[in-house]
Amino acid sequence: MQAGGPGEPGGPGYHGGNGTGIGGGNGLGPINVDNSQLITIDIVLGIANICLLLILLYMYIGSYRKFKSQFTFGLVAFAMLLLLQNALFTGFLLLHEGFKGPGMGSPIFFLNTIEFFALLVLIGVTRE
């Protein structure tokens, strides 16, 4: 990847070009979404992840009160730390322009989406 190149049609435009074509310039394939729109979606996903983590934390605290084991305490600590990380990162997305730079939308989108589904799986397994 060299900076200042012509860009590749249909590609993500990493070479300094506009990357117009099927890729839309954001690396998402045929989906044509602006970086600022992706950042907004990322913020919504971050808030959704925070809500899922609060549910998970509530469930883990209930288990800890019931069983008082080190494992359930570890789950509580894990959920709290992940909640802190998500709250800080979503706050940075909301308040600091540096996190909204060009090309930041799609990597954050994919990470938040994967985390969202991972948390759904974790909540489903914990409920059983």
N, CA, C and O atoms as a printed pandas DataFrame, in Angstrom:
     atom_number atom_name residue_name chain_id  residue_number  x_coord  y_coord  z_coord
0              1         N          MET        A               1    0.851   -1.186    0.000
1              2        CA          MET        A               1    0.000    0.000    0.000
2              3         C          MET        A               1    0.886    1.235    0.000
3              4         O          MET        A               1    1.605    1.481    0.969
4              5         N          GLN        A               2    0.846    1.980   -1.029
5              6        CA          GLN        A               2    1.635    3.203   -1.065
6              7         C          GLN        A               2    0.713    4.400   -1.124
7              8         O          GLN        A               2   -0.286    4.393   -1.843
8              9         N          ALA        A               3    1.047    5.411   -0.376
9             10        CA          ALA        A               3    0.223    6.611   -0.321
10            11         C          ALA        A               3    0.395    7.420   -1.596
11            12         O          ALA        A               3    1.479    7.438   -2.178
12            13         N          GLY        A               4   -0.636    8.069   -2.023
13            14        CA          GLY        A               4   -0.574    8.991   -3.142
14            15         C          GLY        A               4   -0.798    8.335   -4.486
15            16         O          GLY        A               4   -0.705    9.001   -5.518
16            17         N          GLY        A               5   -1.093    7.043   -4.500
17            18        CA          GLY        A               5   -1.339    6.351   -5.765
18            19         C          GLY        A               5   -2.685    6.729   -6.345
19            20         O          GLY        A               5   -3.402    7.551   -5.775
20            21         N          PRO        A               6   -3.028    6.141   -7.461
21            22        CA          PRO        A               6   -4.250    6.527   -8.148
22            23         C          PRO        A               6   -5.524    5.971   -7.536
23            24         O          PRO        A               6   -6.616    6.404   -7.904
24            25         N          GLY        A               7   -5.417    5.042   -6.628
25            26        CA          GLY        A               7   -6.626    4.418   -6.090
26            27         C          GLY        A               7   -7.067    3.328   -7.040
27            28         O          GLY        A               7   -6.692    3.336   -8.212
28            29         N          GLU        A               8   -7.849    2.403   -6.556
29            30        CA          GLU        A               8   -8.286    1.303   -7.390
30            31         C          GLU        A               8   -9.795    1.345   -7.498
31            32         O          GLU        A               8  -10.481    1.397   -6.477
32            33         N          PRO        A               9  -10.329    1.323   -8.702
33            34        CA          PRO        A               9  -11.783    1.290   -8.838
34            35         C          PRO        A               9  -12.356    0.068   -8.126
35            36         O          PRO        A               9  -11.869   -1.051   -8.284
36            37         N          GLY        A              10  -13.378    0.306   -7.358
37            38        CA          GLY        A              10  -14.028   -0.772   -6.634
38            39         C          GLY        A              10  -13.325   -1.149   -5.351
39            40         O          GLY        A              10  -13.849   -1.950   -4.577
40            41         N          GLY        A              11  -12.168   -0.603   -5.108
41            42        CA          GLY        A              11  -11.425   -0.914   -3.891
42            43         C          GLY        A              11  -11.724    0.101   -2.812
43            44         O          GLY        A              11  -12.501    1.034   -3.015
44            45         N          PRO        A              12  -11.107   -0.085   -1.674
45            46        CA          PRO        A              12  -11.381    0.805   -0.564
46            47         C          PRO        A              12  -10.741    2.174   -0.685
47            48         O          PRO        A              12  -10.981    3.029    0.168
48            49         N          GLY        A              13   -9.944    2.414   -1.700
49            50        CA          GLY        A              13   -9.355    3.727   -1.869
50            51         C          GLY        A              13   -8.191    3.992   -0.942
51            52         O          GLY        A              13   -7.928    5.146   -0.607
52            53         N          TYR        A              14   -7.478    2.947   -0.512
53            54        CA          TYR        A              14   -6.374    3.115    0.417
54            55         C          TYR        A              14   -5.158    3.779   -0.221
55            56         O          TYR        A              14   -4.293    4.284    0.494
56            57         N          HIS        A              15   -5.074    3.789   -1.536
57            58        CA          HIS        A              15   -3.896    4.305   -2.213
58            59         C          HIS        A              15   -3.972    5.794   -2.485
59            60         O          HIS        A              15   -3.207    6.316   -3.295
60            61         N          GLY        A              16   -4.856    6.461   -1.842
61            62        CA          GLY        A              16   -4.932    7.905   -1.993
62            63         C          GLY        A              16   -5.961    8.346   -3.013
63            64         O          GLY        A              16   -6.305    9.527   -3.057
64            65         N          GLY        A              17   -6.462    7.440   -3.832
65            66        CA          GLY        A              17   -7.491    7.790   -4.801
66            67         C          GLY        A              17   -8.846    7.791   -4.140
67            68         O          GLY        A              17   -8.956    7.599   -2.928
68            69         N          ASN        A              18   -9.873    8.004   -4.925
69            70        CA          ASN        A              18  -11.201    8.071   -4.334
70            71         C          ASN        A              18  -11.856    6.710   -4.212
71            72         O          ASN        A              18  -12.851    6.579   -3.499
72            73         N          GLY        A              19  -11.329    5.682   -4.886
73            74        CA          GLY        A              19  -11.871    4.341   -4.725
74            75         C          GLY        A              19  -13.314    4.228   -5.138
75            76         O          GLY        A              19  -14.032    3.368   -4.628
76            77         N          THR        A              20  -13.765    5.079   -6.055
77            78        CA          THR        A              20  -15.150    4.976   -6.474
78            79         C          THR        A              20  -15.321    3.730   -7.315
79            80         O          THR        A              20  -14.343    3.237   -7.877
80            81         N          GLY        A              21  -16.457    3.234   -7.415
81            82        CA          GLY        A              21  -16.736    1.992   -8.109
82            83         C          GLY        A              21  -17.630    1.177   -7.203
83            84         O          GLY        A              21  -18.306    1.727   -6.334
84            85         N          ILE        A              22  -17.640   -0.097   -7.394
85            86        CA          ILE        A              22  -18.534   -0.940   -6.614
86            87         C          ILE        A              22  -18.230   -0.838   -5.131
87            88         O          ILE        A              22  -19.149   -0.900   -4.313
88            89         N          GLY        A              23  -16.963   -0.684   -4.760
89            90        CA          GLY        A              23  -16.586   -0.634   -3.351
90            91         C          GLY        A              23  -17.112    0.587   -2.631
91            92         O          GLY        A              23  -17.234    0.557   -1.407
92            93         N          GLY        A              24  -17.423    1.637   -3.319
93            94        CA          GLY        A              24  -17.974    2.823   -2.684
94            95         C          GLY        A              24  -16.978    3.612   -1.860
95            96         O          GLY        A              24  -17.350    4.599   -1.227
96            97         N          GLY        A              25  -15.714    3.198   -1.853
97            98        CA          GLY        A              25  -14.708    3.970   -1.141
98            99         C          GLY        A              25  -14.608    3.678    0.333
99           100         O          GLY        A              25  -13.846    4.347    1.032
100          101         N          ASN        A              26  -15.358    2.688    0.848
101          102        CA          ASN        A              26  -15.276    2.421    2.279
102          103         C          ASN        A              26  -14.971    0.966    2.601
103          104         O          ASN        A              26  -14.987    0.587    3.772
104          105         N          GLY        A              27  -14.694    0.147    1.604
105          106        CA          GLY        A              27  -14.336   -1.230    1.858
106          107         C          GLY        A              27  -15.507   -2.123    2.203
107          108         O          GLY        A              27  -15.288   -3.250    2.646
108          109         N          LEU        A              28  -16.731   -1.682    2.023
109          110        CA          LEU        A              28  -17.896   -2.494    2.377
110          111         C          LEU        A              28  -18.543   -3.163    1.179
111          112         O          LEU        A              28  -19.662   -3.661    1.301
112          113         N          GLY        A              29  -17.897   -3.197    0.045
113          114        CA          GLY        A              29  -18.499   -3.818   -1.129
114          115         C          GLY        A              29  -19.511   -2.876   -1.746
115          116         O          GLY        A              29  -19.273   -1.670   -1.817
116          117         N          PRO        A              30  -20.651   -3.414   -2.197
117          118        CA          PRO        A              30  -21.618   -2.585   -2.907
118          119         C          PRO        A              30  -22.391   -1.611   -2.034
119          120         O          PRO        A              30  -23.127   -0.770   -2.550
120          121         N          ILE        A              31  -22.238   -1.711   -0.722
121          122        CA          ILE        A              31  -22.927   -0.789    0.179
122          123         C          ILE        A              31  -22.230    0.557    0.089
123          124         O          ILE        A              31  -21.012    0.636    0.246
124          125         N          ASN        A              32  -22.979    1.602   -0.158
125          126        CA          ASN        A              32  -22.394    2.929   -0.309
126          127         C          ASN        A              32  -22.772    3.778    0.903
127          128         O          ASN        A              32  -23.795    4.462    0.893
128          129         N          VAL        A              33  -21.939    3.729    1.948
129          130        CA          VAL        A              33  -22.211    4.428    3.194
130          131         C          VAL        A              33  -21.043    5.372    3.478
131          132         O          VAL        A              33  -19.879    4.978    3.396
132          133         N          ASP        A              34  -21.359    6.587    3.804
133          134        CA          ASP        A              34  -20.353    7.591    4.142
134          135         C          ASP        A              34  -19.719    7.267    5.494
135          136         O          ASP        A              34  -20.364    6.661    6.350
136          137         N          ASN        A              35  -18.458    7.667    5.692
137          138        CA          ASN        A              35  -17.754    7.410    6.948
138          139         C          ASN        A              35  -18.498    7.992    8.151
139          140         O          ASN        A              35  -18.564    7.351    9.200
140          141         N          SER        A              36  -19.057    9.192    8.015
141          142        CA          SER        A              36  -19.774    9.793    9.146
142          143         C          SER        A              36  -21.042    9.001    9.475
143          144         O          SER        A              36  -21.442    8.921   10.637
144          145         N          GLN        A              37  -21.676    8.413    8.450
145          146        CA          GLN        A              37  -22.841    7.567    8.707
146          147         C          GLN        A              37  -22.426    6.296    9.435
147          148         O          GLN        A              37  -23.119    5.833   10.341
148          149         N          LEU        A              38  -21.288    5.737    9.032
149          150        CA          LEU        A              38  -20.789    4.542    9.711
150          151         C          LEU        A              38  -20.443    4.839   11.164
151          152         O          LEU        A              38  -20.708    4.019   12.042
152          153         N          ILE        A              39  -19.861    5.989   11.424
153          154        CA          ILE        A              39  -19.532    6.365   12.803
154          155         C          ILE        A              39  -20.815    6.455   13.633
155          156         O          ILE        A              39  -20.835    6.032   14.789
156          157         N          THR        A              40  -21.876    7.001   13.055
157          158        CA          THR        A              40  -23.161    7.071   13.760
158          159         C          THR        A              40  -23.674    5.666   14.063
159          160         O          THR        A              40  -24.155    5.404   15.165
160          161         N          ILE        A              41  -23.572    4.762   13.087
161          162        CA          ILE        A              41  -23.981    3.368   13.304
162          163         C          ILE        A              41  -23.097    2.739   14.379
163          164         O          ILE        A              41  -23.582    1.980   15.218
164          165         N          ASP        A              42  -21.802    3.054   14.356
165          166        CA          ASP        A              42  -20.876    2.536   15.369
166          167         C          ASP        A              42  -21.277    2.987   16.763
167          168         O          ASP        A              42  -21.204    2.210   17.715
168          169         N          ILE        A              43  -21.698    4.227   16.887
169          170        CA          ILE        A              43  -22.130    4.753   18.190
170          171         C          ILE        A              43  -23.370    4.005   18.666
171          172         O          ILE        A              43  -23.466    3.639   19.837
172          173         N          VAL        A              44  -24.317    3.778   17.759
173          174        CA          VAL        A              44  -25.537    3.033   18.113
174          175         C          VAL        A              44  -25.181    1.602   18.532
175          176         O          VAL        A              44  -25.706    1.092   19.522
176          177         N          LEU        A              45  -24.287    0.959   17.775
177          178        CA          LEU        A              45  -23.848   -0.385   18.145
178          179         C          LEU        A              45  -23.120   -0.381   19.484
179          180         O          LEU        A              45  -23.293   -1.302   20.283
180          181         N          GLY        A              46  -22.313    0.638   19.736
181          182        CA          GLY        A              46  -21.624    0.753   21.018
182          183         C          GLY        A              46  -22.607    0.866   22.171
183          184         O          GLY        A              46  -22.418    0.244   23.217
184          185         N          ILE        A              47  -23.653    1.656   21.984
185          186        CA          ILE        A              47  -24.688    1.793   23.024
186          187         C          ILE        A              47  -25.427    0.472   23.213
187          188         O          ILE        A              47  -25.747    0.091   24.339
188          189         N          ALA        A              48  -25.698   -0.226   22.110
189          190        CA          ALA        A              48  -26.346   -1.545   22.204
190          191         C          ALA        A              48  -25.452   -2.528   22.962
191          192         O          ALA        A              48  -25.938   -3.304   23.784
192          193         N          ASN        A              49  -24.151   -2.495   22.687
193          194        CA          ASN        A              49  -23.215   -3.364   23.408
194          195         C          ASN        A              49  -23.193   -3.026   24.898
195          196         O          ASN        A              49  -23.110   -3.921   25.739
196          197         N          ILE        A              50  -23.265   -1.749   25.221
197          198        CA          ILE        A              50  -23.306   -1.340   26.630
198          199         C          ILE        A              50  -24.555   -1.899   27.299
199          200         O          ILE        A              50  -24.491   -2.387   28.427
200          201         N          CYS        A              51  -25.684   -1.830   26.614
201          202        CA          CYS        A              51  -26.933   -2.375   27.169
202          203         C          CYS        A              51  -26.831   -3.886   27.379
203          204         O          CYS        A              51  -27.263   -4.402   28.410
204          205         N          LEU        A              52  -26.259   -4.596   26.401
205          206        CA          LEU        A              52  -26.086   -6.046   26.544
206          207         C          LEU        A              52  -25.135   -6.367   27.696
207          208         O          LEU        A              52  -25.350   -7.328   28.435
208          209         N          LEU        A              53  -24.100   -5.573   27.843
209          210        CA          LEU        A              53  -23.162   -5.798   28.948
210          211         C          LEU        A              53  -23.809   -5.522   30.299
211          212         O          LEU        A              53  -23.497   -6.198   31.279
212          213         N          LEU        A              54  -24.696   -4.549   30.368
213          214        CA          LEU        A              54  -25.420   -4.298   31.617
214          215         C          LEU        A              54  -26.314   -5.488   31.963
215          216         O          LEU        A              54  -26.410   -5.876   33.128
216          217         N          ILE        A              55  -26.966   -6.067   30.957
217          218        CA          ILE        A              55  -27.791   -7.268   31.181
218          219         C          ILE        A              55  -26.915   -8.413   31.671
219          220         O          ILE        A              55  -27.261   -9.109   32.626
220          221         N          LEU        A              56  -25.787   -8.599   31.013
221          222        CA          LEU        A              56  -24.860   -9.665   31.384
222          223         C          LEU        A              56  -24.329   -9.455   32.804
223          224         O          LEU        A              56  -24.245  -10.398   33.591
224          225         N          LEU        A              57  -23.977   -8.223   33.115
225          226        CA          LEU        A              57  -23.473   -7.904   34.452
226          227         C          LEU        A              57  -24.535   -8.195   35.509
227          228         O          LEU        A              57  -24.223   -8.748   36.564
228          229         N          TYR        A              58  -25.771   -7.832   35.237
229          230        CA          TYR        A              58  -26.875   -8.113   36.157
230          231         C          TYR        A              58  -27.000   -9.622   36.397
231          232         O          TYR        A              58  -27.178  -10.070   37.530
232          233         N          MET        A              59  -26.902  -10.393   35.311
233          234        CA          MET        A              59  -27.003  -11.848   35.431
234          235         C          MET        A              59  -25.829  -12.419   36.231
235          236         O          MET        A              59  -26.017  -13.299   37.071
236          237         N          TYR        A              60  -24.624  -11.919   35.972
237          238        CA          TYR        A              60  -23.441  -12.420   36.665
238          239         C          TYR        A              60  -23.456  -12.044   38.144
239          240         O          TYR        A              60  -23.048  -12.841   38.988
240          241         N          ILE        A              61  -23.918  -10.844   38.463
241          242        CA          ILE        A              61  -24.007  -10.445   39.875
242          243         C          ILE        A              61  -25.013  -11.329   40.605
243          244         O          ILE        A              61  -24.779  -11.732   41.745
244          245         N          GLY        A              62  -26.129  -11.629   39.951
245          246        CA          GLY        A              62  -27.106  -12.546   40.543
246          247         C          GLY        A              62  -26.510  -13.919   40.815
247          248         O          GLY        A              62  -26.754  -14.517   41.863
248          249         N          SER        A              63  -25.729  -14.412   39.863
249          250        CA          SER        A              63  -25.066  -15.712   40.055
250          251         C          SER        A              63  -24.035  -15.637   41.179
251          252         O          SER        A              63  -23.903  -16.570   41.971
252          253         N          TYR        A              64  -23.313  -14.536   41.243
253          254        CA          TYR        A              64  -22.300  -14.396   42.301
254          255         C          TYR        A              64  -22.959  -14.369   43.678
255          256         O          TYR        A              64  -22.456  -14.988   44.616
256          257         N          ARG        A              65  -24.066  -13.666   43.804
257          258        CA          ARG        A              65  -24.767  -13.622   45.098
258          259         C          ARG        A              65  -25.258  -15.009   45.499
259          260         O          ARG        A              65  -25.314  -15.343   46.682
260          261         N          LYS        A              66  -25.608  -15.801   44.507
261          262        CA          LYS        A              66  -26.149  -17.132   44.775
262          263         C          LYS        A              66  -25.044  -18.145   45.108
263          264         O          LYS        A              66  -25.180  -18.935   46.042
264          265         N          PHE        A              67  -23.938  -18.113   44.327
265          266        CA          PHE        A              67  -22.921  -19.147   44.460
266          267         C          PHE        A              67  -21.654  -18.708   45.192
267          268         O          PHE        A              67  -20.959  -19.548   45.763
268          269         N          LYS        A              68  -21.344  -17.435   45.187
269          270        CA          LYS        A              68  -20.149  -16.885   45.850
270          271         C          LYS        A              68  -18.853  -17.603   45.433
271          272         O          LYS        A              68  -17.990  -17.854   46.274
272          273         N          SER        A              69  -18.718  -17.926   44.162
273          274        CA          SER        A              69  -17.505  -18.602   43.713
274          275         C          SER        A              69  -16.556  -17.616   43.036
275          276         O          SER        A              69  -16.960  -16.541   42.593
276          277         N          GLN        A              70  -15.277  -18.014   42.967
277          278        CA          GLN        A              70  -14.290  -17.174   42.301
278          279         C          GLN        A              70  -14.594  -17.046   40.810
279          280         O          GLN        A              70  -14.353  -16.000   40.208
280          281         N          PHE        A              71  -15.120  -18.109   40.226
281          282        CA          PHE        A              71  -15.427  -18.076   38.803
282          283         C          PHE        A              71  -16.488  -17.020   38.499
283          284         O          PHE        A              71  -16.334  -16.238   37.561
284          285         N          THR        A              72  -17.559  -16.994   39.284
285          286        CA          THR        A              72  -18.598  -15.991   39.031
286          287         C          THR        A              72  -18.090  -14.592   39.344
287          288         O          THR        A              72  -18.499  -13.629   38.696
288          289         N          PHE        A              73  -17.202  -14.465   40.332
289          290        CA          PHE        A              73  -16.591  -13.162   40.583
290          291         C          PHE        A              73  -15.763  -12.733   39.375
291          292         O          PHE        A              73  -15.782  -11.566   38.984
292          293         N          GLY        A              74  -15.044  -13.672   38.792
293          294        CA          GLY        A              74  -14.272  -13.389   37.577
294          295         C          GLY        A              74  -15.164  -12.943   36.431
295          296         O          GLY        A              74  -14.789  -12.053   35.668
296          297         N          LEU        A              75  -16.347  -13.551   36.299
297          298        CA          LEU        A              75  -17.293  -13.138   35.264
298          299         C          LEU        A              75  -17.800  -11.720   35.501
299          300         O          LEU        A              75  -17.958  -10.941   34.561
300          301         N          VAL        A              76  -18.055  -11.392   36.773
301          302        CA          VAL        A              76  -18.482  -10.033   37.119
302          303         C          VAL        A              76  -17.380   -9.033   36.763
303          304         O          VAL        A              76  -17.648   -7.991   36.165
304          305         N          ALA        A              77  -16.151   -9.355   37.132
305          306        CA          ALA        A              77  -15.028   -8.462   36.833
306          307         C          ALA        A              77  -14.842   -8.319   35.321
307          308         O          ALA        A              77  -14.615   -7.213   34.830
308          309         N          PHE        A              78  -14.936   -9.420   34.585
309          310        CA          PHE        A              78  -14.808   -9.396   33.137
310          311         C          PHE        A              78  -15.865   -8.488   32.518
311          312         O          PHE        A              78  -15.546   -7.637   31.687
312          313         N          ALA        A              79  -17.124   -8.668   32.921
313          314        CA          ALA        A              79  -18.216   -7.861   32.366
314          315         C          ALA        A              79  -18.035   -6.385   32.714
315          316         O          ALA        A              79  -18.315   -5.514   31.891
316          317         N          MET        A              80  -17.568   -6.102   33.931
317          318        CA          MET        A              80  -17.366   -4.706   34.331
318          319         C          MET        A              80  -16.260   -4.048   33.503
319          320         O          MET        A              80  -16.403   -2.907   33.062
320          321         N          LEU        A              81  -15.167   -4.768   33.297
321          322        CA          LEU        A              81  -14.067   -4.207   32.513
322          323         C          LEU        A              81  -14.463   -4.012   31.050
323          324         O          LEU        A              81  -14.117   -2.999   30.442
324          325         N          LEU        A              82  -15.178   -4.969   30.491
325          326        CA          LEU        A              82  -15.639   -4.828   29.109
326          327         C          LEU        A              82  -16.654   -3.692   28.994
327          328         O          LEU        A              82  -16.677   -2.978   27.991
328          329         N          LEU        A              83  -17.487   -3.525   30.012
329          330        CA          LEU        A              83  -18.428   -2.409   30.044
330          331         C          LEU        A              83  -17.679   -1.077   30.092
331          332         O          LEU        A              83  -18.038   -0.139   29.381
332          333         N          LEU        A              84  -16.653   -0.990   30.918
333          334        CA          LEU        A              84  -15.846    0.220   31.005
334          335         C          LEU        A              84  -15.192    0.537   29.659
335          336         O          LEU        A              84  -15.203    1.683   29.211
336          337         N          GLN        A              85  -14.626   -0.484   29.019
337          338        CA          GLN        A              85  -13.992   -0.294   27.714
338          339         C          GLN        A              85  -14.989    0.221   26.683
339          340         O          GLN        A              85  -14.680    1.145   25.931
340          341         N          ASN        A              86  -16.184   -0.370   26.643
341          342        CA          ASN        A              86  -17.197    0.065   25.679
342          343         C          ASN        A              86  -17.700    1.464   25.980
343          344         O          ASN        A              86  -17.921    2.256   25.063
344          345         N          ALA        A              87  -17.884    1.777   27.254
345          346        CA          ALA        A              87  -18.357    3.114   27.618
346          347         C          ALA        A              87  -17.320    4.170   27.232
347          348         O          ALA        A              87  -17.672    5.219   26.693
348          349         N          LEU        A              88  -16.053    3.896   27.508
349          350        CA          LEU        A              88  -14.999    4.854   27.147
350          351         C          LEU        A              88  -14.896    5.021   25.636
351          352         O          LEU        A              88  -14.828    6.145   25.139
352          353         N          PHE        A              89  -14.885    3.920   24.912
353          354        CA          PHE        A              89  -14.716    4.012   23.470
354          355         C          PHE        A              89  -15.909    4.697   22.807
355          356         O          PHE        A              89  -15.729    5.518   21.908
356          357         N          THR        A              90  -17.116    4.368   23.240
357          358        CA          THR        A              90  -18.300    5.025   22.681
358          359         C          THR        A              90  -18.299    6.502   23.037
359          360         O          THR        A              90  -18.690    7.339   22.224
360          361         N          GLY        A              91  -17.862    6.824   24.244
361          362        CA          GLY        A              91  -17.728    8.231   24.637
362          363         C          GLY        A              91  -16.728    8.966   23.764
363          364         O          GLY        A              91  -16.970   10.103   23.360
364          365         N          PHE        A              92  -15.602    8.320   23.471
365          366        CA          PHE        A              92  -14.612    8.938   22.577
366          367         C          PHE        A              92  -15.195    9.157   21.183
367          368         O          PHE        A              92  -14.942   10.185   20.555
368          369         N          LEU        A              93  -15.972    8.194   20.702
369          370        CA          LEU        A              93  -16.604    8.363   19.388
370          371         C          LEU        A              93  -17.548    9.558   19.389
371          372         O          LEU        A              93  -17.641   10.285   18.400
372          373         N          LEU        A              94  -18.242    9.757   20.497
373          374        CA          LEU        A              94  -19.191   10.862   20.588
374          375         C          LEU        A              94  -18.497   12.213   20.748
375          376         O          LEU        A              94  -18.957   13.216   20.202
376          377         N          LEU        A              95  -17.393   12.244   21.494
377          378        CA          LEU        A              95  -16.831   13.525   21.922
378          379         C          LEU        A              95  -15.542   13.953   21.240
379          380         O          LEU        A              95  -15.238   15.146   21.219
380          381         N          HIS        A              96  -14.770   13.023   20.678
381          382        CA          HIS        A              96  -13.466   13.375   20.127
382          383         C          HIS        A              96  -13.422   13.151   18.620
383          384         O          HIS        A              96  -13.682   12.047   18.141
384          385         N          GLU        A              97  -13.100   14.181   17.894
385          386        CA          GLU        A              97  -13.049   14.115   16.439
386          387         C          GLU        A              97  -11.968   13.171   15.916
387          388         O          GLU        A              97  -12.105   12.642   14.814
388          389         N          GLY        A              98  -10.904   12.949   16.674
389          390        CA          GLY        A              98   -9.817   12.085   16.235
390          391         C          GLY        A              98  -10.258   10.654   15.970
391          392         O          GLY        A              98   -9.639    9.949   15.173
392          393         N          PHE        A              99  -11.317   10.225   16.631
393          394        CA          PHE        A              99  -11.831    8.878   16.442
394          395         C          PHE        A              99  -12.772    8.797   15.247
395          396         O          PHE        A              99  -13.254    7.713   14.918
396          397         N          LYS        A             100  -13.037    9.906   14.603
397          398        CA          LYS        A             100  -13.951    9.931   13.462
398          399         C          LYS        A             100  -13.211   10.162   12.160
399          400         O          LYS        A             100  -13.810   10.582   11.170
400          401         N          GLY        A             101  -11.910    9.893   12.149
401          402        CA          GLY        A             101  -11.093   10.143   10.969
402          403         C          GLY        A             101  -11.502    9.295    9.782
403          404         O          GLY        A             101  -12.260    8.336    9.924
404          405         N          PRO        A             102  -10.995    9.653    8.605
405          406        CA          PRO        A             102  -11.322    8.912    7.392
406          407         C          PRO        A             102  -10.936    7.439    7.515
407          408         O          PRO        A             102   -9.843    7.106    7.973
408          409         N          GLY        A             103  -11.822    6.594    7.111
409          410        CA          GLY        A             103  -11.550    5.168    7.127
410          411         C          GLY        A             103  -11.742    4.487    8.464
411          412         O          GLY        A             103  -11.563    3.273    8.552
412          413         N          MET        A             104  -12.099    5.216    9.509
413          414        CA          MET        A             104  -12.281    4.614   10.837
414          415         C          MET        A             104  -13.628    3.918   10.972
415          416         O          MET        A             104  -13.789    3.026   11.805
416          417         N          GLY        A             105  -14.590    4.321   10.159
417          418        CA          GLY        A             105  -15.948    3.799   10.317
418          419         C          GLY        A             105  -16.074    2.310   10.124
419          420         O          GLY        A             105  -16.672    1.634   10.962
420          421         N          SER        A             106  -15.524    1.769    9.035
421          422        CA          SER        A             106  -15.742    0.350    8.748
422          423         C          SER        A             106  -15.014   -0.582    9.715
423          424         O          SER        A             106  -15.613   -1.579   10.120
424          425         N          PRO        A             107  -13.756   -0.330   10.118
425          426        CA          PRO        A             107  -13.157   -1.252   11.104
426          427         C          PRO        A             107  -13.918   -1.262   12.434
427          428         O          PRO        A             107  -14.133   -2.323   13.020
428          429         N          ILE        A             108  -14.316   -0.100   12.898
429          430        CA          ILE        A             108  -15.063   -0.024   14.153
430          431         C          ILE        A             108  -16.413   -0.706   14.004
431          432         O          ILE        A             108  -16.879   -1.379   14.923
432          433         N          PHE        A             109  -17.046   -0.530   12.836
433          434        CA          PHE        A             109  -18.340   -1.166   12.564
434          435         C          PHE        A             109  -18.226   -2.682   12.675
435          436         O          PHE        A             109  -19.046   -3.321   13.335
436          437         N          PHE        A             110  -17.218   -3.256   12.036
437          438        CA          PHE        A             110  -17.071   -4.710   12.065
438          439         C          PHE        A             110  -16.746   -5.208   13.471
439          440         O          PHE        A             110  -17.269   -6.240   13.891
440          441         N          LEU        A             111  -15.897   -4.498   14.201
441          442        CA          LEU        A             111  -15.574   -4.911   15.565
442          443         C          LEU        A             111  -16.793   -4.832   16.481
443          444         O          LEU        A             111  -17.051   -5.752   17.257
444          445         N          ASN        A             112  -17.537   -3.737   16.389
445          446        CA          ASN        A             112  -18.736   -3.592   17.220
446          447         C          ASN        A             112  -19.801   -4.615   16.865
447          448         O          ASN        A             112  -20.498   -5.113   17.749
448          449         N          THR        A             113  -19.937   -4.936   15.578
449          450        CA          THR        A             113  -20.927   -5.919   15.153
450          451         C          THR        A             113  -20.562   -7.308   15.664
451          452         O          THR        A             113  -21.425   -8.035   16.155
452          453         N          ILE        A             114  -19.297   -7.676   15.552
453          454        CA          ILE        A             114  -18.848   -8.972   16.067
454          455         C          ILE        A             114  -19.057   -9.038   17.572
455          456         O          ILE        A             114  -19.526  -10.052   18.088
456          457         N          GLU        A             115  -18.713   -7.968   18.280
457          458        CA          GLU        A             115  -18.907   -7.946   19.726
458          459         C          GLU        A             115  -20.382   -8.055   20.090
459          460         O          GLU        A             115  -20.734   -8.743   21.048
460          461         N          PHE        A             116  -21.245   -7.384   19.336
461          462        CA          PHE        A             116  -22.679   -7.435   19.599
462          463         C          PHE        A             116  -23.193   -8.876   19.543
463          464         O          PHE        A             116  -23.897   -9.324   20.448
464          465         N          PHE        A             117  -22.837   -9.597   18.476
465          466        CA          PHE        A             117  -23.307  -10.977   18.343
466          467         C          PHE        A             117  -22.640  -11.903   19.357
467          468         O          PHE        A             117  -23.268  -12.850   19.832
468          469         N          ALA        A             118  -21.386  -11.643   19.692
469          470        CA          ALA        A             118  -20.717  -12.435   20.726
470          471         C          ALA        A             118  -21.415  -12.258   22.076
471          472         O          ALA        A             118  -21.589  -13.223   22.821
472          473         N          LEU        A             119  -21.810  -11.035   22.384
473          474        CA          LEU        A             119  -22.524  -10.782   23.639
474          475         C          LEU        A             119  -23.895  -11.445   23.639
475          476         O          LEU        A             119  -24.338  -11.955   24.669
476          477         N          LEU        A             120  -24.572  -11.442   22.487
477          478        CA          LEU        A             120  -25.863  -12.143   22.397
478          479         C          LEU        A             120  -25.687  -13.637   22.680
479          480         O          LEU        A             120  -26.489  -14.235   23.398
480          481         N          VAL        A             121  -24.645  -14.233   22.117
481          482        CA          VAL        A             121  -24.368  -15.647   22.366
482          483         C          VAL        A             121  -24.076  -15.867   23.846
483          484         O          VAL        A             121  -24.582  -16.817   24.443
484          485         N          LEU        A             122  -23.271  -15.006   24.432
485          486        CA          LEU        A             122  -22.907  -15.125   25.839
486          487         C          LEU        A             122  -24.128  -14.999   26.747
487          488         O          LEU        A             122  -24.255  -15.735   27.726
488          489         N          ILE        A             123  -25.014  -14.082   26.430
489          490        CA          ILE        A             123  -26.247  -13.940   27.212
490          491         C          ILE        A             123  -27.119  -15.190   27.054
491          492         O          ILE        A             123  -27.688  -15.684   28.027
492          493         N          GLY        A             124  -27.217  -15.693   25.830
493          494        CA          GLY        A             124  -28.008  -16.921   25.601
494          495         C          GLY        A             124  -27.466  -18.108   26.377
495          496         O          GLY        A             124  -28.238  -18.873   26.955
496          497         N          VAL        A             125  -26.160  -18.270   26.397
497          498        CA          VAL        A             125  -25.534  -19.383   27.119
498          499         C          VAL        A             125  -25.701  -19.182   28.638
499          500         O          VAL        A             125  -25.936  -20.140   29.374
500          501         N          THR        A             126  -25.579  -17.945   29.088
501          502        CA          THR        A             126  -25.696  -17.663   30.515
502          503         C          THR        A             126  -27.116  -17.902   31.015
503          504         O          THR        A             126  -27.302  -18.324   32.156
504          505         N          ARG        A             127  -28.111  -17.643   30.187
505          506        CA          ARG        A             127  -29.508  -17.832   30.588
506          507         C          ARG        A             127  -29.857  -19.302   30.800
507          508         O          ARG        A             127  -30.765  -19.616   31.569
508          509         N          GLU        A             128  -29.145  -20.203   30.126
509          510        CA          GLU        A             128  -29.477  -21.642   30.241
510          511         C          GLU        A             128  -29.109  -22.224   31.571
511          512         O          GLU        A             128  -29.328  -23.412   31.807
